[in-house]
Amino acid sequence: LSEFHQLMQTCQEDDSKAGIRDRAMLALAWQLGPRVHEIAGLALKDITPAEGKAPAYFVRIIGKGNKQRPVTPKLAGNAAKYLHEWLAVRGRTPGALFCFISYKGNLKRLDQNLTPKTLHSILRERVERAGLPLTTWHDFRRTILSDVIAHAGITTAQHLAGHSSSATTARYDRLWRENVQDAIDYRPDAPDPI
């Protein structure tokens, strides 16, 4: 079982509003790779349902410099199901997508976004419950960007990440050493010696 699946399992075992919120946040972070402040800053208006029978949502991500990403990724699959469950709990009142929840389990201040510091605390608590090593929100971002680079190229990853420079995106490529050797091995060999 991967560490992410273990982390999600701890959220699934928690059927409280916080558990439902947290698994939606974690799944969104895992699938789309936003920065922690981008997750914290999401508002209900940034989520648009996509057509189809299964839940799916377009997620408008506002990045550094208050710039909207050049692509609006679609959250689908189980991540969209988790978000759908959270939206059923949260309701359609305008405001923060992920809001505070009181110790008694009540939604608090829908008009106030969680802070990055709060998100770090939530993740730290979930990681400890799962018995996992220290994990950060940026670990999710690193993982997806490395995977996108490997499967779709650096330009696609750059647009998903919201980076203005491909050099910044290239730092997320964890597989470049293997890729260099694969590319060399793919080339035809020199002719046999005479």
QUIGIZI-V863030 format. One line per field, one symbol per residue. burial: I if it has 24 or more other C-alpha atoms within 12 Angstrom, else O. A space follows every 50 residues. Layout:
burial=???
This chain:
burial=OOOIOOIIIIIIOOOOIIIIIIIIIIIIIIIIIIIIIIIIIIIIOIIIIO OOOOIIIIIIIIIOOOOOIOOIIIIIOOIIIIIIIIIOIIOOOOIIIIII IOOOOOIOOIOOIIOOOOIIOIIOIIIOOIOOOOIIIIIIIIIIIIIIII OOOIIIIIIIIIIOOOOOIIOIIOOOOOOOOOOOOOOOOOOOOO
